[in-house]
Amino acid sequence: MKSGQIKKSHGDSFKFKVALAALKANRPVSELCQEFALSSSQIYAWKTLLEKRGVEIFADKKKTSNQDVNIERLHAIIGKLIVERELMAQMFGQ
């Protein structure tokens, strides 16, 4: 970055818009660079990220809910063990 330049922070919706435009490929990247005032490397980076992680949008939600159930079950077990430990400490005076 050149001296005196301020680094821009772009929002998620802007990044998605640019990456989607790059994926559609109905215009050259050089035109997108001018339109969005970005470098080609930034556009390619966002495009690549969308290609790699876009599948997560349609990922099976059951996997996530199963993980949530497992976490809740583990929290319940931890709570039970804490109570048991405290009872044992009271019983044996520790």
Secondary structure, 3 states (H helix, E strand, C coil): CCCCCCCCCCCHHHHHHHHHHHHHCCCCHHHHHHHHCCCHHHHHHHHHHHHHHHHHHHCCHHHHHHHHHHHHHHHHHHHHHHHHHHHHHHHCCC
